[in-house]
Amino acid sequence: MDHNDMKETNKIDQYRRKFLGGSAVAAAGLALAPGVFLHTVQAKPDDEAVSNKNRWGLLIDTTKCAEGCSDCVTACNNEHGLREIHGPATDSQWIRHVTLKNKQTGHQIDMPMMCQHCEKPPCVDVCPTGASFKRTDGIVLVDKHICIGCRYCMMACPYKARNLVHEVLTDQLPTAPRGKGTVESCTLCVHKVDRGDGTTACAEACTAGVILFGDLNDKNSEISQRLAKEGGQQLRAELGLNTGVRYQGL
Amino acid sequence: MNTRQIIRLLTATAILLWSFNSIAASQYTGPNRDANGNIVPTPKGEKCVEPTADMRANHMKYLLHKRDKTMHEGIRTKQHSLVQCINCHATPGADGKISRVFEEDSQHFCSTCHASASVKLDCFECHADRPVESFSQSQIPAPNRRSEAVNGSIKPHVAYNRKVQ
């Protein structure tokens, strides 16, 4: 392809972009019924399947995260019935409070770490049974019915977000079924998302406002607006996983 | 008493006992019993989501279908949902307690039949075998904690090092 051809192609692409952009705006305008705003979180009807119209994610402002606080961890544990069994070495941790200290400067960052809900999740790539999967709305889950507990996904995850349940469990909550020999991790409070709560247990519990839950696909959502204005980093962005959890202040 | 009389007496006794038994069975107003005579907790509500015979034969198929719909597509209708089965069928017995699936001589709705049919019941190794209302307070997730914090009933950061019950 010579130089002129390239120019021509670029022109066509520009034209396409303009046209598509314009028609998308028109479509959005048409879809709006009087009094209905696009950015409100609407509860999905129970019988409707989730779709890729939404991409759920979190924005975490590490500058507000306080040292020694574990409100989000406690809230997550309560929400999903995670109880202490044999201590942190083997107990499931869906959120961990991570403290990073630069020894040279003494600068310290506190932040919650959980499943990053990647667009291209390595845990899904390696799963031999198809138990590890990504829902169309971007939430990465384990189908424990078909998980064989091989732990490949735990090895593949660059964020060490996943846990294997080592013990026989009792008194699991109806909203969070968990069992021995299966892998689990943060579900982005999928039961709350499906219920239309529009938030997660950790985001609710954080009184400092570190964690914001929202729809990354909705340009009018608070999370998208803040990302557009203030920006947000992916952890290990070089892996190209396009994570659903973004961090500020790193 | 000759042999014939003895036989007659035994037959009469047997008939008498059998008729008592059947009268007792027809007038029995205690707990529900399934086809094999196991006591089954009385469910809430008037009728099941499908006819009883259909449910006896096909409940596992309905649950399997619904399981995949819920897990992968986020469809959480009440029809054929395991949580709803439990909400209706796991009811307190005569002693006021909800029988648990894995306890000895369980009177749980699911386990009575599964025990007599010798079919292993895996669901409840992960899923709750009783409605969430019957959990003790410490086991139920705290409601909106942010609102509690705003009201001043909990202070931020007090949760540090607190062990989860």
Interface residues (C-beta under 8 A of the other chain):
Chain A: K44 D46 D47 E48 A49 V50 A66 G68 C69 S70 D71 V73 T74 A75 N77 N78 E79 H80 G81 L82 R83 E84 F133 R135 D137 L141 D143 K144 H145 V168 L169 D171 Q172 L173 P174 T175 P177 R178 G179 K180 T182 V190 H191 V193 D194 R195 A201 E204 A205 C206 T207 A208
Chain B: R67 K69 M71 H72 E73 G74 I75 R76 T77 K78 V83 I86 E125 C126 H127 A128 P131 V132 F135 Q139 I140 P141 A142 N144 R145 R146 A149 P156 H157 A159 Y160 N161 R162 K163 V164 Q165
